[in-house]
Amino acid sequence: MKRDARFGAIRIRTESQETIAEDIIAHAQAGRGATVFLANAHMMVTAQENVVLRALLEKSLFVLADGMSLVLAARWLGEKVHHIRGTDLMRALCERSAAKRIPIALIGGTPDTLSVLCEAIQKRWPTLQIGYAVSPPFADTTEAYNDDVVRATRSSGAKLLFVGLGCPKQELWAGQQVDALGMPVVCVGAAFDFLAGTKEEAPTWVRRTGLEWLHRLVSEPRRLWKRYAVTNPKFIWLCWNSALPRRP
């Protein structure tokens, strides 16, 4: 196993998407709980300000580099990590789950998006069973509601759960429920919208050049401009601090 890249105490896995996907599927088949977080600059900065999120990232087995800023920063720190997008990983896991008859569950999105997503998944992978799918309320959910969702997910026969609630809500929820669920919980954020087609995914050439963040900013400027304006300087500072112990 390759050495992980580190940002403080947070480890970023360095294996390829194929290796990571097979590892997650092995956890699903064995009934082992694990959180899978797709990290970008926004998440890393949020983790510095949210001690609960930071603790969950530090103990998670799977923290992957979703954002190109993380890939480039790791390279500057002397480590090579693969760019693993949440949407691409979800596609890879759905393909493997269909082939191996592993039922999945979906939590997140609006009711309309979730309905379209289920249809899109069934059309692309006809043998993939969706054991359970729910669109939770936008407001914070209660402990009783979460318990009901966990019971319903487990009783559905699902062995792999995708969560699309946005950062950091999905990561906090996954970290709190993973032990009770007893399966890999993959936090994929906007992948629900992209796979459902309710939001336009960046063209392939844009993704390959690492400019997907710009495509998303142009698509949703009102929601994202402040995130990038505030997050990026903080992320640069975080990278500099992470580099200090490695520099003479």
Buried (B, 14 or more C-beta within 10 A) or exposed (E): EEEBBBBBEBBBBBBEBEBBBBBBBEBBEEEBBBBBBBBBBBBBBBBBEBEEBBEBBEEBBBBBBBBBBBBBBBEEBEBEBBBBBBBBBBBBBBBBBBEEEBBBBBBBBBEEBBBBBBEBBEEEBEEBBBBBBBBBEEEEBEEEEBEEBBEBBBEBEBBBBBBBBEBBBBBBBBBBBBEBBBBBBBBBBBBBBBBBEBBEBBEEEBBEEBBBBEBBBEEEEEEBEEBBEEBBEBBBEBBEEBBEEEEE
